[in-house]
């Protein structure tokens, strides 16, 4: 059965197409349907009240469906919300669809079969968006509860992820695991080089928004088993394990590096970009394993080189 309260935003520059979609959804029992005639209008309406499902035409003037999806993902990232995006398209081919999925699109409806596909796709979008947003709510509650456990001093109050002490504990656990079981351990340290400049220009609020956004984005980019923490005022660290050291080379972390540097963050002062540097150190059971504090400090010292070169800098422990 449809959820009458499901918030649906239909984005199409063709009034006839919007009317057909709206009529079909209304007849199915959906009551909360809004219409935007352009991607710009859709972004404004979404900022005013986030939609759970967005149905948008792929080809629109000024901003197409892919760019709209990217902007929606940035807005959702800022508000801990998830919008299920369905594009209307006449385009075919695996390469085209693969690119769209990489940009964050959830599903497609073929214009030639819209009468048959629209409602089943919306039913699926309803279930999925409810599930994801419920999980986001639970994660927020969990993060709030974790942040209240200040007596253990393992949680960074601003970002609700682990702090430096937490990172050192988990790094120690990872090194012991490598020593006893083999494999490889990698410590990744990322610094936001231009955070002082952003703070000077925009103030405390924007600085905090950038740090929270960076933490959320890192959580989305890393594996579920990886450990992530904020280890300094403008630095984060990740501990990750692998079977082979070859899986923990600088190229293995290019996705993280690009994910921070190539995609702007939505803040109260608009979209802002950061300049992130990254330094890594990988150890195996064939090496003498260091003190976690020493390891962290030596990798942090490499951030200045990473800032200068704009490359992922690899360090070997002295």
N, C-alpha and C positions, 0 to 999 in steps of 0.2 A: 504494500500500500504506500502511496506517496506521502511524504511529510509536508503538510500544507504550509508549515512555517519555514520551509527551506528557502533561504535567500538566494535568488537567482538574478544574475545581471546579464542581459542580452545586449551584445555589442555588434551593431551592423549598420553600415551607412545606407543600406537599402531599406526603406520603410516597409515595403511589401514583405520582404523576408522576415523582418522583425515581427510584423503583424501575424504572419503564419506561425512563427515559433511561439509567440505569446498566446495565440488562440489555442494551440495544441496543449501547451502547458496548463493554461487555465482550465480547459476541458478535463484535464487529468486530475485537477484538484489542487494545483499549486496557487497560492494566493500572493506570495511575496515576490513579485516579478517586476524588475525595473529595466528600463531601456535606455541605451546610450547610442547616439548616432555617430560617435567617433571614439577613438581610443583615448583621446584627451578627456572627453566627458566621462568615459568609463573610469579613468584614474581618479578624477575628482569625486565621483560618486562612491568609489570604493574607499577612498580616504575618509569620506563622511560617515560611511557605514559599510563595513567589509561584507562582501558577498561570500557565500559558501561555495557557490558554483557559478562559473562564468562561461557563457557560450558566446564565442566571438568569431567573426569572419576572419579568415586568414589574410585575405587581400583587402586592405583598406587604404585610403589615401593618408598621407602624412606619417602614419605609424601603423605597420602591419601587425598581424596577430602574434608573431614571434616576439617583436619588440615589446608589445603590450604585455605578453607573458613575463618577459624579463622584468619589466617595471612592477608588475603585480607581485612577483616573487620578492623583489626588494622591499615593497611595502609590507608584505606578510612577514618578512624576516624581522622587520622593526617591531611588529605588534604581536609576535608569537601566534600568528594565525595562519591557516592554510586554506587557500582557495583552489578548488578543483577546476582546472581550465580545459575546456573542450573547444576545439577549433572546427569551424565549418570550412570544408575545402573540396575543391574539384581536382586537386593535385594528386598524383599517384606516384608510386615508386618507393622502394625501401630507403634509398638515400635521403629523399626528401623527408620522410617520416622520422628517420633516425636523427636528422638534424633538429627537427622540432622536439623530439623527446629529450635531446641533450639540452635544449633551451628551457625545459621545464614544463612542456605541454603534457597533459595527462591522457587525453583521448582525442579522437577525431570523429566527425560525422561527415559522411560523403553527401554532398549536396544532391546528388542524383538519387540517393536513397534516404533522404531526410525523414520522410513520412514513416518509414519503417524503423529507422535507427534512433530517432530523437528520444522518445520516452524510455526505451531500455537503457540508453546511455545516461540519461538523467537519473534513473533509479539507481544505477551503479555509482554514479557520482555522489548521490545523496548518502549512500552507505559509507563510501570511502571518506568523504569529507567529515562526516560525523565521527568516524573512528579516529581519524588523524587529529581532529581538533579536541576530541576527548583526551587523547594521549598527551597533547600539548598542555591541556589544563592540568592533567595529573603531573606532568613534568614540572610545571610552574609551582604546583603545590609542594612537590618533592624538593625543588630548589629552595623554596621558602623555608621549609622545615630544616633543610641542611644548613641554610644560612643562619638559622637560630641556634645552631649548636656551636656557639662561639667558644665555649669552654674547651672544646677539643682543638680549636685553632687549626682546622684542616680545610676550611672553606673560605674562599675569597668573597668578602661581603658584597662587592660591587657586581661581580659577574656570576656568583653562585656556583663557580667551578672550584676545583682544588686550588690551594695556595702553595707557596714555596715548600712549606713543611710537608704537605701532602705529597708533592711531587718527589721530594727526597726519599720519603718512605717507600713510595711505589717504585722509584728507580732502584733503591736498595733491594727490593723484592725481585725486580727483573734481573738484576745482576746475579743474585743468588740462584735464580732459575737457570740462567745461562751457565753458570759455573757447575751446577749439579746435573742438568739435563742436556746441555749443549745448545746449539743454535746461535743466534745473534741478537743483540740488543742495540737499539739506536735511540739516542737522545737528540731531539730536535728543539732548537730554541729560535723563536721568532720575535723580532722587535719591531715596533711601529716607530719608524725613524722620525716621521713628521708629527707625531702626537704633540710635542711641546708647541709647535707652530700652530696646530689646530686649537690647542688650549688657549694660546695667547690671542688668537683672532676671534674665537667663538665662545670661550668661557668654559666653566666647569661642566655645564649640562651636556654640551656637545661632546666634550672629551669623554664623559661617562657613557654617552650613547655609542660612541665609536668603540670603546672598550667592550661594552656589552655585545655590540654587533659583531666584533671580531671573535669573541668567545663563542657566540652562537654559530657563526659561520665555520669555525674550526670544528665544532662538534658535529656539524653536518658533513664535513669533508673527511674526517678521520674514520677509522674502523671502530666498531663498537668495543673491541677489546683494548684499544689504545687508551693511554692515560693522558689527560690534558689538564694543565693547571696554569694559573697566572703566577709567574715567579718574580715579577718586578712591576714597577709602576707602568711600564709600557712594553713588557715582554711576557710571552707565553712559552710554555714548553710542552712537548709531547714525548712520551716514552712508548716505544713500540717494539715488539718481538717478531722474529721471523726464523724460519728454518735455516736460511742461508744468508750470509752477509751480502751476497750479490743482489738480494731483494731489497737492500736498504742503502742503495747508492743515491747520490744527489738527484739523479733523474727520477727516482721513485717518488720524490716529494715535489716535483714540478707542479703537480695539480694543486697542492696546498699553496705554493708560492703564487701561482697565477690566480688562484681563487681569492687571495687577499688583495693582490695588486691590480687586477684587471676588472674588478667589479665594485662599483661605488657602494657606499653605505647610505641608507636613508636616515637623516637626522632631522631635528626640528629646524635646522637652518638649511635644509635641502640635501641634495646628494653630494657626499664628500668622498674623495678617494684617499687612500693611505699609501704610504711607501713602506713596505714591509721587507725587512732583511731576514735571512734564514741561515743558520749555521747548524751543522749536524756532526755527530760523532758516533761511529758504529764499532762495537766490540764483540768479540767472539770468545768461546771457551778456550781458545788457544792463546789468549793474552792474559796477562796479569790484570785482574779487575780492580779498578780504582775505588777510592772513597767517593760516594755519590756527590758529596759537597764539592770535592775537588773537580770531579768531572763536570758538574754543572757550571762552575766558575770558569773553567777553561773554555767551554763551548760558548758561554756568554761573552768571553773576551774576543771571540771571533766575529761578533756581530758588526763591529766597526768595519771590518774588511768586507763583510757582506753588503753593508750599506754603500760602500765605495764602488764595488764592482757590479752591484745588482745581480749577483749570482748566488746560488746556494753554495755556501762555503763549507768545505769538509775539513775537519781537524783531527789530528792524531795526538793523543795524550802524551805529554812529556813524562 
